């Protein structure tokens, strides 16, 4: 393998709206003839601030759709999906070990999994991700072979199954995710302000956007008591020392509430799923994975694919013209409220103080991702009508998100034998008793766009939304019981309401459409 880079010249047409043009000049002795790559021309750092927003989004879409090849760094022969070195360097992850459905790399492109009903959406059961499998070199169910993957046999004992290696998770959609990240930032800022104002010996209610995250207390010696904090992932509650405060960062991405931003999500995914390493995570000029390629994703590349995802339009509503179905949708929405589903699946959450101006990078990004001060800030007005439609609008200084979530972690299962419970807890240190105790807490699923991203449940094992509703237990048991007690028509109406929550076609301009995709006015009683 040979290392490759490109010298770039950029032609700017400053006096016109013509797109920026990139010219890649092959290095001496190299040619483009016969080369098989998805991205021939990478955006170079600094150029993300000079191209038009339209072109930046389109380039981000190209990266999201890219079918990566080994000729541009796809694959990671000497590193795991976690970024750590493989345990057995004698068996690098090269053909025929270059793909692995459980431990990865497991797909050629982002859109290979995020594609229902359109690029950027969710995926069916065939696209499930096996979370935590990436901690192994090459996961297999052959006991002797697993010895070479950091002594996996010792870790899981003699009962090696898929369930002891990884958690099978459904791919969920990214539509509207820019608004989601900005709302999570505002909630985080509120919680941290409350935390910082809590005196030694005092307690404070953690409340933001009308959502209660319990109570945080500070002991007389200055140490923190988080025993009454609720709904926040363990990763955001841990601290370095007894007097260090918990970060209280809301992590809206991943169903286990473990990822802070779209940028972190993208950097993780490119390495884990494709074996493509970002400079900001692995270093400029560093061949971290031993595949003979460096600088596989520039900072500008990651910004572009992040902005593409952030500007994906929010999902809307599909309201059938049939009067009987329409009446059922309206009735179902009212009954959804009545039985308490909106206690967690909150209909509308306010984004204020110009929070609709998406700013990259996220101020709470962890190390290994672009952070404040590393580069100039890149901003996008998510309400800009020139962005892909439809768009949420700000009214009287507020944008309301009909996302149907409360950003909290909830235990919706009963007991360790519940088949909906995950066998591994990715919010706990791998290999610890807490890790193997499993997980039954998940961030409240955003219901906008839920209906046309089959299948359902965090595991994707439900073929209908009704099965998913009936699968709720634990903290949601009262609403489940109330649903079961409804008359059949009211139960069916709730399903019709859920069926109306869809990602709309690219031709949509209104947040409501009919069954043929034509824009309509949202009828009274229908959100948004």
VOMAR-710958 format. One line per field, with one value per residue (C-alpha): residue number from 0; y, x, z. Coordinates in nm, 3 decimals. Example, Ala and Ser with C-alpha at 12.3 -4.5 7.8 and 13.67 -1.06 7.14 Angstrom:
VOMAR-710958
k (0 1);
north (-0.450 -0.106);
east (1.230 1.367);
up (0.780 0.714);
END
This chain:
VOMAR-710958
k (0 1 2 3 4 5 6 7 8 9 10 11 12 13 14 15 16 17 18 19 20 21 22 23 24 25 26 27 28 29 30 31 32 33 34 35 36 37 38 39 40 41 42 43 44 45 46 47 48 49 50 51 52 53 54 55 56 57 58 59 60 61 62 63 64 65 66 67 68 69 70 71 72 73 74 75 76 77 78 79 80 81 82 83 84 85 86 87 88 89 90 91 92 93 94 95 96 97 98 99 100 101 102 103 104 105 106 107 108 109 110 111 112 113 114 115 116 117 118 119 120 121 122 123 124 125 126 127 128 129 130 131 132 133 134 135 136 137 138 139 140 141 142 143 144 145 146 147 148 149 150 151 152 153 154 155 156 157 158 159 160 161 162 163 164 165 166 167 168 169 170 171 172 173 174 175 176 177 178 179 180 181 182 183 184 185 186 187 188 189 190 191 192 193 194 195 196 197 198 199 200 201 202 203 204 205 206 207 208 209 210 211 212 213 214 215 216 217 218 219 220 221 222 223 224 225 226 227 228 229 230 231 232 233 234 235 236 237 238 239 240 241 242 243 244 245 246 247 248 249 250 251 252 253 254 255 256 257 258 259 260 261 262 263 264 265 266 267 268 269 270 271 272 273 274 275 276 277 278 279 280 281 282 283 284 285 286 287 288 289 290 291 292 293 294 295 296 297 298 299 300 301 302 303 304 305 306 307 308 309 310 311 312 313 314 315 316 317 318 319 320 321 322 323 324 325 326 327 328 329 330 331 332 333 334 335 336 337 338 339 340 341 342 343 344 345 346 347 348 349 350 351 352 353 354 355 356 357 358 359 360 361 362 363 364 365 366 367 368 369 370 371 372 373 374 375 376 377 378 379 380 381 382 383 384 385 386 387 388 389 390 391 392 393 394 395 396 397 398 399 400 401 402 403 404 405 406 407 408 409 410 411 412 413 414 415 416 417 418 419 420 421 422 423 424 425 426 427 428 429 430 431 432 433 434 435 436 437 438 439 440 441 442 443 444 445 446 447 448 449 450 451 452 453 454 455 456 457 458 459 460 461 462 463 464 465 466 467 468 469 470 471 472 473 474 475 476 477 478 479 480 481 482 483 484 485 486 487 488 489 490 491 492 493 494 495 496 497 498 499 500 501 502 503 504 505 506 507 508 509 510 511 512 513 514 515 516 517 518 519 520 521 522 523 524 525 526 527);
north (0.000 0.352 0.667 0.924 1.288 1.560 1.911 2.132 2.455 2.635 2.864 3.117 3.300 3.578 3.793 3.528 3.256 2.986 2.694 2.658 2.427 2.188 2.063 1.766 1.751 1.399 1.379 1.295 0.951 0.914 0.911 0.913 0.656 0.329 0.468 0.358 0.602 0.760 1.105 1.227 1.581 1.645 1.981 2.132 2.298 2.659 2.607 2.515 2.888 2.998 2.774 2.856 2.688 2.508 2.363 2.269 2.077 1.906 1.803 1.672 1.469 1.328 1.218 1.064 0.867 0.782 0.413 0.409 0.189 0.057 0.296 0.593 0.440 0.232 -0.042 -0.041 -0.329 -0.252 -0.079 -0.168 0.025 0.194 0.340 0.125 -0.100 -0.455 -0.706 -0.946 -0.766 -1.100 -1.106 -0.763 -0.684 -0.725 -0.946 -1.171 -1.014 -0.660 -0.672 -0.809 -0.774 -0.762 -0.586 -0.389 -0.240 -0.339 -0.114 0.089 0.408 0.605 0.592 0.214 0.205 0.550 0.534 0.491 0.644 0.873 0.922 1.034 0.832 0.506 0.146 -0.187 -0.486 -0.583 -0.257 -0.308 -0.204 -0.437 -0.180 -0.271 -0.546 -0.300 -0.356 -0.684 -0.729 -0.967 -1.106 -1.470 -1.747 -1.990 -2.018 -2.073 -1.784 -1.550 -1.603 -1.382 -1.096 -0.962 -1.279 -1.254 -1.605 -1.498 -1.197 -1.375 -1.721 -2.030 -1.891 -1.691 -1.569 -1.259 -1.124 -1.149 -0.967 -0.678 -0.503 -0.519 -0.171 -0.030 0.246 0.562 0.869 1.197 1.421 1.731 1.644 1.995 2.127 1.833 1.904 2.273 2.199 1.952 2.225 2.466 2.209 2.131 2.501 2.537 2.236 2.348 2.700 2.546 2.315 2.597 2.804 2.522 2.608 2.363 2.204 2.296 2.129 2.247 2.121 2.049 2.192 2.299 2.351 2.225 1.892 1.772 1.595 1.549 1.721 1.776 1.828 1.944 1.820 2.045 1.933 2.044 1.695 1.626 1.402 1.280 1.014 1.210 1.312 1.132 1.086 1.170 0.911 0.778 0.920 1.268 1.195 1.061 1.296 1.283 1.343 1.379 1.757 1.768 1.835 1.600 1.739 1.702 1.708 1.594 1.333 1.316 1.072 0.695 0.529 0.479 0.854 0.825 1.075 1.453 1.590 1.511 1.566 1.310 1.072 1.112 1.074 0.758 0.611 0.676 0.485 0.211 0.131 0.225 0.233 0.597 0.810 1.183 1.402 1.564 1.225 1.046 1.323 1.499 1.290 0.992 0.647 0.532 0.217 0.096 0.096 0.315 0.625 0.946 1.243 1.031 1.292 1.656 1.886 2.053 1.714 1.640 1.988 1.935 1.598 1.738 2.037 1.807 1.608 1.919 2.075 1.769 1.896 1.810 1.537 1.636 1.491 1.294 1.347 1.130 1.311 1.041 1.203 0.885 0.843 1.212 1.199 0.896 1.078 1.376 1.150 0.944 1.253 1.359 1.009 0.996 1.300 1.170 0.840 1.017 0.932 1.302 1.291 1.154 1.203 1.579 1.729 2.062 2.185 2.549 2.647 3.010 3.271 3.217 2.852 2.779 2.921 2.597 2.659 2.418 2.295 2.196 2.362 2.034 1.813 1.561 1.533 1.379 1.606 1.968 2.195 2.565 2.754 2.485 2.659 2.947 2.888 2.783 2.887 2.801 2.938 2.621 2.820 2.956 2.893 2.833 2.514 2.181 2.202 2.187 2.418 2.501 2.872 3.095 3.275 3.551 3.446 3.075 2.769 2.481 2.129 1.872 1.597 1.400 1.345 1.471 1.403 1.182 0.828 0.605 0.247 0.102 -0.267 -0.499 -0.714 -0.878 -1.144 -0.890 -0.967 -0.593 -0.545 -0.515 -0.762 -0.504 -0.147 0.076 0.358 0.152 0.061 -0.254 -0.567 -0.437 -0.602 -0.298 -0.341 -0.705 -0.624 -0.494 -0.193 -0.116 0.263 0.438 0.799 0.873 0.796 1.099 1.006 1.261 1.060 0.729 0.583 0.541 0.412 0.051 -0.153 -0.043 -0.060 0.009 -0.336 -0.313 -0.643 -0.501 -0.506 -0.273 0.036 -0.134 -0.403 -0.131 0.047 -0.278 -0.349 -0.050 -0.139 -0.006 0.370 0.359 0.086 0.324 0.457 0.103 -0.003 0.301 0.215 -0.141 -0.011 0.208 0.111 -0.058 0.249 0.472 0.227 0.213 0.593 0.623 0.396 0.619 0.920 0.749 0.653 1.022 1.104 1.076 1.206 1.401 1.385 1.640 1.810 1.908 2.271 2.244 2.038 1.865 1.667 1.441 1.073 1.165 1.398 1.720 2.015 2.086 2.309 2.126 2.069 2.199 1.971 1.848 1.933 2.102);
east (0.000 0.115 0.031 -0.153 -0.235 -0.338 -0.220 -0.520 -0.581 -0.907 -1.073 -1.306 -1.559 -1.603 -1.834 -2.089 -2.292 -2.110 -2.000 -1.644 -1.437 -1.170 -0.882 -0.681 -0.331 -0.187 0.156 0.452 0.423 0.055 -0.251 -0.625 -0.677 -0.808 -0.845 -1.160 -1.258 -1.580 -1.435 -1.170 -1.163 -1.173 -1.262 -0.954 -0.956 -1.070 -1.267 -1.582 -1.611 -1.572 -1.808 -2.177 -2.398 -2.580 -2.255 -2.136 -2.458 -2.439 -2.079 -2.185 -2.455 -2.189 -1.983 -2.292 -2.361 -1.997 -1.925 -1.579 -1.307 -0.970 -0.805 -0.897 -0.848 -1.161 -1.095 -0.881 -0.632 -0.470 -0.742 -1.077 -1.397 -1.322 -1.003 -0.783 -0.516 -0.618 -0.519 -0.367 -0.146 -0.063 -0.416 -0.484 -0.834 -0.763 -0.937 -1.113 -1.135 -1.195 -1.570 -1.749 -2.120 -2.084 -1.754 -1.718 -1.635 -1.986 -2.101 -1.966 -2.167 -2.372 -2.674 -2.639 -2.812 -2.973 -3.209 -3.576 -3.775 -3.503 -3.130 -3.072 -3.362 -3.363 -3.319 -3.493 -3.384 -3.121 -2.940 -2.919 -2.596 -2.433 -2.328 -2.025 -1.914 -1.650 -1.449 -1.329 -1.082 -1.301 -1.603 -1.676 -1.861 -1.575 -1.433 -1.072 -1.082 -1.219 -0.915 -0.724 -0.968 -0.852 -0.939 -1.310 -1.369 -1.249 -1.477 -1.799 -1.730 -1.848 -2.184 -2.060 -2.360 -2.439 -2.616 -2.302 -2.095 -2.310 -2.647 -2.851 -2.987 -3.212 -3.077 -3.279 -3.323 -3.134 -3.410 -3.453 -3.139 -2.991 -3.287 -3.251 -2.884 -2.947 -3.230 -3.006 -2.741 -2.992 -3.111 -2.749 -2.674 -2.978 -2.885 -2.523 -2.631 -2.850 -2.568 -2.315 -2.551 -2.599 -2.412 -2.233 -2.495 -2.776 -2.997 -3.145 -3.422 -3.288 -3.557 -3.536 -3.804 -4.057 -3.869 -3.760 -3.427 -3.463 -3.258 -2.885 -2.734 -2.401 -2.270 -2.111 -1.764 -1.834 -1.881 -2.181 -2.481 -2.647 -2.865 -3.181 -3.084 -3.301 -3.308 -2.942 -2.701 -2.432 -2.163 -2.283 -2.308 -1.960 -1.687 -1.310 -1.299 -1.529 -1.548 -1.572 -1.926 -2.108 -2.112 -2.492 -2.450 -2.760 -2.658 -2.941 -2.780 -2.770 -3.065 -2.858 -2.796 -2.420 -2.331 -2.332 -2.328 -2.374 -2.002 -1.911 -2.170 -2.008 -1.648 -1.742 -1.938 -1.683 -1.417 -1.639 -1.852 -1.628 -1.273 -1.239 -1.046 -1.091 -0.786 -0.933 -0.976 -0.658 -0.417 -0.298 -0.051 -0.102 -0.173 -0.342 -0.497 -0.205 -0.383 -0.128 -0.349 -0.349 -0.587 -0.882 -1.135 -1.037 -1.183 -1.374 -1.511 -1.649 -1.801 -1.971 -2.124 -2.230 -2.401 -2.572 -2.726 -2.805 -3.000 -3.207 -3.565 -3.778 -4.039 -4.403 -4.752 -4.931 -5.307 -5.523 -5.797 -6.045 -6.268 -6.295 -5.917 -5.868 -6.116 -5.937 -5.600 -5.741 -5.909 -5.591 -5.383 -5.625 -5.628 -5.246 -5.245 -5.520 -5.349 -5.025 -4.798 -4.707 -4.553 -4.241 -4.321 -4.365 -4.547 -4.370 -4.049 -3.937 -3.610 -3.550 -3.272 -3.186 -3.116 -3.219 -2.883 -2.688 -2.325 -2.043 -1.865 -2.081 -1.936 -1.967 -1.781 -1.544 -1.178 -1.115 -1.376 -1.351 -1.395 -1.448 -1.131 -0.994 -1.135 -1.367 -1.734 -1.957 -2.320 -2.643 -2.993 -3.202 -3.519 -3.376 -3.644 -3.368 -3.266 -3.425 -3.797 -4.007 -3.876 -3.983 -4.047 -3.981 -4.282 -4.235 -3.876 -3.946 -3.926 -4.136 -4.013 -4.292 -4.038 -4.228 -3.942 -3.825 -3.451 -3.453 -3.342 -3.628 -3.648 -3.934 -3.865 -3.945 -3.671 -3.358 -3.562 -3.751 -3.665 -3.659 -3.373 -3.023 -2.767 -2.487 -2.480 -2.273 -2.284 -2.071 -1.699 -1.661 -1.584 -1.723 -2.012 -2.230 -2.151 -2.267 -2.568 -2.730 -2.939 -3.308 -3.283 -3.326 -3.366 -3.729 -3.768 -3.839 -4.167 -4.157 -4.093 -4.151 -4.413 -4.213 -3.889 -3.988 -3.915 -3.976 -3.836 -3.478 -3.394 -3.610 -3.784 -4.135 -4.299 -4.580 -4.607 -4.884 -4.637 -4.400 -4.674 -4.771 -4.405 -4.378 -4.342 -4.148 -4.191 -4.443 -4.660 -4.944 -4.979 -4.961 -5.239 -5.444 -5.397 -5.513 -5.820 -5.931 -6.212 -6.091 -6.170 -5.963 -5.670 -5.692 -5.711 -5.384 -5.223 -5.362 -5.215 -4.875 -4.903 -4.934 -4.588 -4.371 -4.063 -4.201 -4.092 -3.837 -4.114 -4.297 -4.306 -4.571 -4.526 -4.853 -4.917 -5.191 -5.148 -5.023 -4.753 -4.933 -4.897 -5.203 -5.287 -5.253 -5.612 -5.726 -5.616 -5.311 -4.952 -4.754);
up (0.000 -0.073 0.108 -0.099 -0.067 -0.309 -0.379 -0.422 -0.605 -0.558 -0.807 -0.651 -0.860 -0.611 -0.819 -0.900 -0.735 -0.926 -0.709 -0.595 -0.814 -0.688 -0.897 -0.775 -0.915 -0.894 -0.735 -0.954 -1.108 -1.011 -1.234 -1.188 -1.461 -1.319 -0.968 -0.781 -0.508 -0.384 -0.316 -0.559 -0.431 -0.057 0.092 0.254 0.595 0.571 0.252 0.447 0.529 0.167 -0.029 -0.042 0.215 -0.067 -0.197 0.152 0.217 -0.120 -0.056 0.287 0.114 -0.119 0.181 0.343 0.024 -0.048 -0.112 0.043 -0.105 0.006 -0.240 -0.021 0.322 0.381 0.635 0.949 0.944 1.281 1.482 1.633 1.587 1.919 1.773 1.996 1.841 1.759 2.023 1.770 1.520 1.357 1.215 1.064 0.943 0.573 0.319 0.404 0.751 0.621 0.692 0.996 1.054 1.434 1.509 1.184 0.949 0.847 0.563 0.272 0.323 0.576 0.347 0.326 0.667 0.692 0.396 0.496 0.342 0.206 0.252 0.610 0.750 0.943 0.836 0.854 1.061 0.804 0.882 1.258 1.425 1.676 1.933 2.149 1.909 1.787 2.106 1.950 1.668 1.471 1.652 1.581 1.756 1.721 2.073 1.974 1.729 1.990 2.211 1.967 2.016 2.353 2.541 2.466 2.596 2.938 2.925 2.834 2.973 2.793 2.683 2.385 2.187 1.988 2.294 2.508 2.245 2.133 2.154 1.834 1.767 1.500 1.276 1.338 1.121 1.131 0.995 1.212 1.408 1.390 1.590 1.830 1.896 1.957 2.201 2.385 2.412 2.565 2.818 2.907 2.958 3.185 3.398 3.434 3.537 3.809 3.915 3.940 4.155 4.406 4.728 4.954 5.177 4.937 4.678 4.349 4.123 3.776 3.552 3.187 2.921 3.174 3.202 3.545 3.576 3.949 4.216 4.255 4.598 4.729 5.061 5.319 5.212 4.854 4.707 4.488 4.554 4.232 4.393 4.309 3.956 3.700 3.325 3.258 3.119 3.349 3.119 3.212 3.585 3.651 3.772 3.799 4.171 4.474 4.441 4.062 3.941 3.705 3.352 3.314 2.936 2.748 2.489 2.233 1.990 2.022 2.189 2.504 2.528 2.480 2.203 2.243 1.890 1.524 1.483 1.749 1.600 1.255 1.372 1.562 1.273 0.999 1.190 1.331 1.028 0.734 0.865 0.755 1.005 1.062 1.110 1.422 1.588 1.474 1.378 1.063 0.866 1.098 0.957 1.278 1.135 0.927 0.592 0.415 0.394 0.594 0.624 0.514 0.635 0.676 0.937 0.653 0.542 0.888 0.908 0.572 0.660 0.998 0.839 0.588 0.871 1.078 0.791 0.705 0.731 1.032 0.984 0.950 0.927 0.658 0.691 0.471 0.280 0.380 0.642 0.850 0.871 0.940 1.226 1.367 1.352 1.542 1.797 1.835 1.901 2.174 2.331 2.310 2.538 2.763 2.855 2.949 2.657 2.630 2.978 2.804 2.435 2.479 2.181 2.156 2.318 2.287 2.125 2.216 2.241 1.874 1.941 1.584 1.472 1.451 1.547 1.475 1.684 1.978 2.291 2.482 2.234 2.396 2.303 1.963 1.808 1.698 2.000 2.058 1.975 1.744 1.436 1.348 1.425 1.137 1.171 0.989 1.045 1.061 0.987 0.659 0.392 0.138 0.318 0.219 0.296 0.499 0.771 1.123 1.173 1.470 1.612 1.867 1.925 1.976 1.752 1.881 1.808 1.761 1.818 2.085 2.328 2.665 2.612 2.921 2.987 3.101 3.221 3.018 3.085 3.374 3.521 3.375 3.195 2.984 2.618 2.546 2.790 2.641 2.780 2.782 2.912 2.685 2.940 3.178 3.151 2.935 3.134 3.463 3.651 3.570 3.201 3.204 3.422 3.105 3.021 3.024 3.005 2.673 2.571 2.486 2.118 1.904 1.741 1.461 1.144 1.324 1.088 0.767 0.919 0.987 1.192 1.553 1.905 2.004 1.869 1.557 1.637 1.630 1.289 1.395 1.610 1.805 1.915 2.028 2.225 2.396 2.472 2.705 3.071 3.371 3.393 3.108 3.263 3.358 3.004 2.868 3.102 3.000 2.633 2.690 2.873 2.581 2.348 2.030 1.817 2.045 2.038 1.661 1.648 1.839 1.581 1.302 1.482 1.499 1.131 1.047 1.191 0.882 0.709 0.415 0.052 -0.071 -0.270 0.052 0.163 0.433 0.749 0.660 0.344 0.212 0.131 -0.218 -0.086 -0.173 0.066 0.282 0.573 0.903 1.021 1.361 1.645 1.457 1.555 1.413);
END
